[in-house]
């Protein structure tokens, strides 16, 4: 067979069309696979629904521990055992609350309402407890304690502690009057 003839055969329009048709089919298949992959929830999203309490616990447990320490220090300050000013404790409580009540993380937690099973609002409840502790410290600083703030804290913080696997503290802020 003439070598020039085999080269001409490779350049034949039909073989070029066959190759381009194979490429179009492969590209269409890849596009379909990509579309399917995007349309189904990823493992990360599914894990968020299943593992959310565990994930949020890992993210905020040290901050909840800091809240507990601040509660104890504030209770000690009320009893006269701690000399740190309420303004100092208040500043630390506010900084800790910001870490727990991260706006994006709270929005992501709210989006979990689409999950098939009920997802506990761990971050929201712990953020409410942090805000209530801030309210308690502000009231101690101004000398205007209210039963409502104390009750709000006494309800939210033990729930938050249970989700973090902490035993609830017993302080003057949780005692029934």
Secondary structure by P-SEA (a helix, b strand, c coil): ccaaaaaaaaacaaaaaaaaaaaaaaaaaaaaaaaaaaacccaaaaaaaacaaaaaaaacaaaaaaaaaaaaaaaaaaaccccccaaaaaaaaaaaaaaaacaaaaaaaaacccccccccaaaaaaaaaaaaaaaaaaaaaaccccaaaaaaaaccaaaaaaaaccccccccccccc
